[in-house]
């Protein structure tokens, strides 16, 4: 029996930007850690069985990137005929507690994934003497952005099975790669559609430049700090966590967003750490990814994210910081989200064709740090009947950003992950402690 060829699933221009810029000291990869209590953790055999049974829910997990012949358009995703779960899912025994798990996860994320197979890996880390066990999931950013990365984990969990309705019949696997003629026709169809929508795209570019702040005060260079110098190939991670409800209550009472409050806490922690180094920091510019998607769909992954630069004062008074941040983000409400991806992607792809890209990334003066915020599941994720007590997301940032932050709300907790080059930020634990103090101080100031 001959299976029909796969539908043509091209990477987007945003995904192409990821590939064009993936030449830094660390790969363009993202990760998430699902942590389990030792007393309620699945075995590796259970994990293998669950993933083998559910992996068809996420077609991209069994697909690899294929570069097309000249003239046939952008690369496409195609079924990997050599796919086996054993090439992607492994296990190891941690030699310590939670800190050892975080170190294993950081090192795994910094190991470049080959693109001749589906670009993801997962490792089950089992504590040698009890304590934390964890599933570490790492994917190349070309496969999905952070929001869709969480959706993948949810799809593989027990709740991904839905309400008990019968699962649809699995699609034939593997399906053959589309032929050159089909690729060529599809590429030209896409080019003609682009020309037809050119006026709307130009309007989108203008909106994108505004979202990037090119026409505002963020078009100028930001003040550099000792956190902003070229980074190496190693990262370490730490976390700060607080209950979610007090943060939501405070955001509601102050008429701001949870992200505003986290920005205020991050700027306070960074400023106090720099002052401890003997510096006098000015305002920080934080790059905040903005999703252009209304939702998630694990059948259609990829990147649809723009960025917004937010200026945050380093004033010791959190009220001053919050007033400035809340006013700036309120002024942006109602604008098209994620529109900056088009002009930013065009510029980065152009630089990626030259030797100037890495030089720019290592010396850029547009932002001081990055902060991504994702809304995770309100209910705990379970795998094979075992509940994950925490989710720790993080992504890697090359260039001269020594520390960046990822935020997720999960099962009543707000978790902030700090990702740093240990040579640039050796006092990562102290920075995480200051961030925890800032978050607690904010929530304790909430009106009853």
C-alpha positions, 0 to 999 in steps of 0.5 A: 500500500502506498501512502499519500505524500505529506501535506506541505508544511513549510517553516514560517519566516519567523522560523527562518529567522531562528535558523538564520540567527542560530550561530551564537555561543549557545543554541537557540533552544528552549526547555522545560522541567517537570518536577516530581516528588520522589514519593510520587514519580513515574518510573522510566518504563512508565514514561516510555510507555506513555510517550510511545502511546501519545506521541502521535498527538504531536505530529511535529515530534516525529518530523525533521527539517528538510531543505528544499531544492533551489527555487522551491521555497523555504524548508519544510517539515517531513516525517522522519522514517528513521524515528525511534523514541529511544533516540530522543528519550533517555534517563540518568541518575542525578548525583545530588538534590534539586540543584543537580537536576537544574544543572543537568537541565541547563547543560542538556539545553546548551547541547546543540540538537542535530537537525537531521532528526526531529529537533528535540530530546527528553531526559528522565533524571532520577534522584540517587537518594530520593528528593526531586525527580524530573523530566527535562524536555529540550527543543530547538526554537525552530520547532516551537515557541515557548507557549507551544512548548508548554502545549506539547507537554500538556498534550503528552500528559494524562489530561491531553487525552481529553474527556474520554472520547475515542481517539481518532485513528492515527495518520499513516506514518511515515508519509513520503516527502512531497515531490519537487513539482509540488514544492515548486507549485506551492512556493510560487502560489505562496509568492503570488499571495505575498504580492497580493497582500503587499499593502497590508504587509507594509502596514504591518511593518509600520506597526511592527516598527512601532512595537519595537519602539523604533519611532519612540525613545527606545530607538536610542542606545541603553546604558550598559551594565556588567550584566551586558558583556559577551557570554560563553557556552555555559548556562546555569539556572535558578528559580524564584516562586510565590503563590499566584493568587496574591500576585493576581489580587495585587495586579487587579487592585493596582490596575496592572498586569502580572507581567508588570509586577514581575518586571518591577521585581526583576528590575529591583533585583537586578539593580540591587545586585549591580549596586552590590557590585559598586555600580549605579544602574540607570533604567533597564530596557527589558525585551518582552516577547509578545505572541501573535497567536490567539491560542495554541495548536500542537498540530501547527507549531512554530514561532509567531512572536514579536518583541516589545521593549519596556523601559523600567526604572532602577529606582529603589522605590518599587512604587516608582517602578510600578507607576512607570511600567504600568503607564507604559504597558497601558499605552500599548494596549489595543495595538496589534500583538506580535507585529514586530516579528516581520521587520525584526526578522527581516533585519536579522536574516539580512545580518545572518547572511554576513559576518556582522550578526554575531558582532552585533549580538555581542555588542548590541545596546538595545536591551539589557535583558529578556523576560518571557511570560507564559500562562501554564495549566491551572491544574497540575500536569500528571503523567501515568497518574503521577502529578508534577509539582512544578514546571520550570521553563527557560530559554537560551539567549546568546550575545551580551545578555548575561541573565534573562528570565522566564515566567510561568503560572502553574497550578497556583504558583508563579515561577520565575526562572533565571538563566545566566552565564556563570562567568557573567553572573556568578552570584546567581543564587543571590540574584534569585534570592533578591528576586524572591524578596522583591516578589514577596514584598510586592504581594505583602503590600497588596491591599486586603 
